[in-house]
Amino acid sequence: MSSLDILAIGAHPDDVEIGAAGSLLLAAKKGQKVAIVDLTYAELSSNGNVERRQQEAAAADKLIGVTERFNFGLPDRGLELVREQAISGVVDLIRQTRPRIVLAPYFSDRHPDHESVSRIVREAVFNAGIRKYQSESSAEAYRPSQLLYYFINSTVTPQIIVDVTAIYPEKMEVLRCYRSQFELEEGSVQTPLTNGYLEMVEYRERLFGQQAGVALAEGFVSAAPYVLTSL
């Protein structure tokens, strides 16, 4: 694969879309190369199953226009047990795809898997730039220009705001691909995701937009300060 512009990483199919589908849509529309990585198949989800979730992810990919989607197949709710394996895998992928920007879940979230992925990606981004780390098995050392954290369940003041007003209906269409998670269907059970979750996401993004003087926005936190040559 040629170099990516954005590599967005989550624990489960739908994580990346919740926090960053609008930004990825905008990037893809500009011709940028975008890829998504799910570390697990979300096999322990209360609703849906692995096959259904993969079908939903494929539908979301098509709407966003992603270049490729990867799944590491690591254990759902067991990421800390395979932490080093996860870090190693993300390092390899970063070196192979050489993304300009890496996206990861915000480091404080009600779901422990999201927090685990945040820590795993932070370490992987750092390790990917160390020449002697996995030098025998990986591509040449490479460190992305930026690591940004997106929000799934958290709402804190973002450092970076992307105006997604114009394409927000498309973001909601992407999220609705995951019907097994956000809608009560026959045989499903109530979860926080079926209880007005998409409305909560929109409320948060209206709040972010208000802070920046636009209607709707996605927010991000940077792992490191920006460097400007001048104001």
MOBEL-V981460 format. One record per backbone hydrogen bond with DSSP energy under -0.5 kcal/mol. CO is the residue of the C=O (numbers start at 1). NH is the residue of the N-H. E is the energy in kcal/mol with one decimal. If there is no record, write none. Layout:
# MOBEL-V981460
CO_NH_E, CO_NH_E
This chain:
# MOBEL-V981460
4_100_-0.9, 5_101_-2.0, 6_8_-0.5, 6_35_-2.3, 7_9_-0.5, 7_103_-2.4, 8_37_-2.7, 10_39_-2.2, 11_40_-1.9, 12_15_-2.1, 14_18_-2.2, 15_19_-1.6, 16_20_-2.9, 17_21_-1.6, 20_24_-2.4, 21_25_-2.6, 22_26_-2.3, 23_27_-2.2, 24_28_-2.8, 25_29_-2.3, 26_30_-1.1, 27_30_-0.5, 27_32_-2.3, 28_31_-1.7, 32_34_-0.6, 33_5_-2.6, 33_6_-2.0, 34_67_-3.6, 34_68_-0.9, 35_8_-2.9, 36_70_-2.7, 37_10_-2.9, 37_39_-0.5, 38_72_-2.0, 39_74_-2.8, 42_45_-1.7, 49_53_-2.9, 50_54_-2.3, 51_55_-1.9, 52_56_-2.4, 53_57_-2.4, 54_58_-2.1, 55_59_-1.9, 56_60_-2.3, 57_61_-2.7, 58_62_-1.9, 59_63_-1.7, 60_64_-2.4, 61_65_-3.0, 61_66_-1.5, 68_36_-1.6, 70_38_-2.4, 74_41_-0.5, 75_78_-2.1, 78_81_-1.0, 78_82_-0.6, 79_82_-0.9, 80_83_-0.8, 82_86_-2.6, 83_87_-2.6, 84_88_-2.5, 85_89_-2.3, 86_90_-2.3, 87_91_-2.6, 88_92_-2.4, 89_93_-2.1, 90_94_-2.7, 91_95_-2.5, 92_96_-2.1, 93_97_-2.7, 94_98_-2.6, 97_4_-2.4, 100_145_-1.1, 100_146_-1.5, 101_7_-2.4, 102_148_-2.7, 103_9_-2.6, 104_150_-2.5, 110_112_-0.6, 111_114_-0.8, 111_115_-1.4, 112_116_-2.5, 113_117_-2.5, 114_118_-1.9, 115_119_-2.0, 116_120_-2.7, 117_121_-2.9, 118_122_-1.9, 119_123_-2.2, 120_124_-2.3, 121_125_-2.9, 122_126_-1.7, 123_127_-3.1, 124_128_-2.5, 125_129_-0.6, 126_129_-1.2, 127_130_-1.9, 128_142_-2.6, 129_131_-0.7, 130_133_-1.5, 132_134_-0.6, 132_135_-0.8, 134_137_-1.2, 134_138_-1.8, 146_102_-2.4, 147_223_-2.4, 148_104_-2.2, 149_221_-1.9, 150_106_-2.4, 160_220_-2.5, 161_163_-0.5, 162_164_-0.7, 162_218_-2.1, 164_167_-0.6, 164_168_-0.5, 165_168_-1.2, 167_170_-0.7, 167_171_-1.8, 168_172_-2.4, 169_173_-1.7, 170_174_-2.1, 171_175_-2.4, 172_176_-2.1, 174_177_-1.4, 175_178_-1.7, 177_179_-1.4, 178_181_-1.4, 178_182_-1.9, 179_183_-2.0, 183_185_-0.7, 185_188_-2.3, 191_194_-1.1, 191_195_-0.6, 192_195_-0.5, 193_197_-0.6, 194_196_-0.8, 196_200_-1.7, 197_201_-2.3, 198_202_-2.2, 199_203_-2.4, 200_204_-2.5, 201_205_-2.1, 202_206_-1.9, 203_207_-2.1, 204_208_-2.5, 205_209_-1.7, 205_217_-2.2, 206_210_-2.5, 207_211_-1.7, 208_212_-0.8, 209_212_-1.0, 209_213_-0.8, 209_214_-2.8, 210_213_-0.7, 216_164_-1.8, 216_165_-0.8, 218_162_-2.7, 219_151_-0.6, 220_159_-1.9, 220_160_-2.4, 221_149_-3.2, 226_228_-0.5
